[in-house]
Amino acid sequence: MADTKLIALLGTPLGQSFSPRMQNEAYAAINFDAHYFPLECDNELIGNNIANIKKDSSFAGFAVTKPNKEFAVQFMDEMDSLAEKMGTINTVVKQADGTLKGYNTDGFGATKSMELEGVKFDQSTFFVWVQAALVSPYASPWLRWVLRRCTSAPVLQSVRNWPQI
């Protein structure tokens, strides 16, 4: 247990997230000694949490979800080229020297899933629908950005604001 690496999920709310269970089952399946856990925080707390993770040698990194993906960028020591272009991160690796490198794997994950389902990117029109009452209209830029770079097909977006009840 002393060598177990910790990986946190930073964001809020996290109660609905399947990530901890899914990640921990995957780690067990490949005999990776790590524990993935939720750490609820908003933009007011994320900087302190990241600073503490950076100081703690038991952390291998962390994942970032809403509403922190854009805000967390400022705490990175380095970002891969895709994350820099997109201005948002969702995965952070703590490197051997203790520095933090941010990545954005959202677009790759979405497009890889479509590819595995047989989607022909250049033969499709993509419609990205965002329910603004449920998520920020900025939750989908990563998908639009990646789709626009892997296809010449149209990528359309609609944002719907439902009345608050």
C-alpha positions in Angstrom: 0.0 0.0 0.0 2.9 2.4 0.6 3.7 2.4 -3.1 0.1 3.0 -4.2 -0.1 6.0 -6.5 -3.0 8.4 -5.9 -4.9 10.0 -8.8 -7.7 12.5 -7.9 -10.6 13.7 -9.9 -11.0 17.5 -9.4 -14.4 19.2 -10.1 -17.9 19.7 -8.8 -20.4 18.1 -8.5 -18.8 14.6 -8.5 -21.4 12.4 -6.8 -22.7 11.2 -10.2 -19.3 10.3 -11.6 -18.6 6.7 -12.6 -14.9 7.5 -13.0 -13.6 6.4 -9.7 -15.2 2.9 -10.0 -14.3 2.6 -13.6 -10.7 3.7 -13.2 -10.1 1.6 -10.1 -11.4 -1.5 -11.8 -9.2 -0.8 -14.8 -6.2 -0.3 -12.6 -6.9 -3.6 -10.8 -7.3 -5.4 -14.2 -3.8 -4.4 -15.3 -2.2 -4.7 -11.8 -1.5 -1.0 -11.6 -1.1 -0.1 -7.9 -3.1 3.2 -7.9 -6.2 4.6 -6.3 -8.5 7.1 -8.2 -10.8 9.2 -6.0 -13.1 12.2 -6.3 -11.9 15.5 -4.7 -14.8 18.0 -4.9 -13.6 21.5 -5.6 -14.6 24.6 -7.6 -12.3 27.3 -9.0 -11.9 28.8 -5.5 -10.2 25.7 -4.2 -8.6 24.1 -7.1 -5.3 26.1 -6.8 -4.7 24.9 -3.3 -5.6 21.3 -4.1 -3.2 21.3 -7.1 -0.4 22.9 -4.9 -0.9 20.1 -2.3 -1.0 17.4 -5.0 2.2 18.8 -6.5 4.0 18.6 -3.0 2.7 15.1 -2.2 5.0 12.4 -3.7 2.2 9.8 -3.5 0.3 11.5 -6.4 0.8 10.3 -10.0 -1.5 13.1 -11.3 -5.1 14.0 -11.5 -8.1 14.5 -13.8 -10.0 17.7 -14.2 -13.6 18.1 -14.9 -16.3 20.8 -14.8 -16.1 23.6 -14.0 -12.3 23.6 -13.7 -11.0 22.5 -17.1 -10.1 26.0 -18.3 -9.2 27.5 -14.9 -6.7 24.7 -14.1 -4.5 25.6 -17.1 -2.8 28.4 -15.1 -1.4 25.9 -12.6 0.4 23.8 -15.2 4.2 23.9 -15.6 3.8 22.5 -19.1 1.0 21.5 -21.5 1.0 19.3 -24.6 0.4 21.1 -27.9 -3.2 20.1 -28.2 -4.1 21.4 -24.7 -2.3 24.6 -25.4 -4.2 25.2 -28.6 -7.5 24.3 -26.9 -6.8 26.2 -23.7 -8.3 23.5 -21.6 -7.1 20.3 -19.8 -8.7 17.2 -18.4 -5.6 15.0 -17.6 -2.5 16.0 -15.6 0.6 13.9 -15.2 3.0 14.6 -12.4 6.4 14.1 -14.0 9.4 12.6 -12.3 10.8 16.0 -11.5 7.5 17.0 -9.8 6.3 19.3 -12.5 2.8 19.1 -13.8 2.0 18.5 -17.5 -1.6 19.0 -18.7 -3.3 17.2 -21.6 -6.7 17.3 -23.2 -7.9 13.8 -24.1 -11.6 14.7 -24.5 -11.6 15.2 -28.2 -9.4 12.1 -28.9 -11.7 10.0 -26.8 -14.8 11.2 -28.6 -13.4 10.8 -32.1 -11.8 7.4 -31.3 -15.2 6.2 -30.1 -16.9 7.4 -33.3 -14.1 5.8 -35.4 -14.6 2.5 -33.6 -18.3 2.7 -34.4 -17.6 3.1 -38.1 -18.2 6.8 -38.5 -16.9 8.1 -41.8 -15.7 11.6 -40.8 -15.5 13.1 -44.3 -19.0 11.6 -45.2 -20.8 13.0 -42.1 -22.3 16.2 -40.8 -21.8 16.7 -37.1 -24.3 18.4 -34.9 -23.1 19.2 -31.4 -26.1 19.9 -29.1 -25.6 21.6 -25.8 -28.2 21.9 -23.1 -27.2 25.2 -21.5 -29.3 24.6 -18.4 -27.4 21.4 -17.7 -23.9 22.4 -18.8 -22.0 25.4 -19.9 -22.2 26.2 -23.6 -18.5 26.0 -23.4 -18.5 22.3 -22.5 -18.3 21.3 -26.2 -15.5 23.4 -27.8 -13.0 20.6 -27.5 -15.3 18.3 -29.6 -16.0 21.0 -32.2 -12.3 21.9 -32.3 -11.1 18.3 -32.8 -13.9 17.5 -35.3 -13.0 20.5 -37.4 -9.4 19.3 -37.6 -10.2 15.7 -38.6 -12.9 16.3 -41.2 -13.9 18.8 -43.8 -17.5 17.9 -43.1 -19.8 20.6 -41.5 -19.7 20.8 -37.7 -22.8 22.6 -36.3 -23.7 23.6 -32.8 -26.9 24.4 -31.1 -27.3 25.8 -27.5 -30.7 25.4 -25.9 -31.7 27.4 -22.8 -34.5 25.7 -21.0 -36.5 27.8 -18.6 -35.6 27.5 -14.9 -38.4 25.9 -12.9 
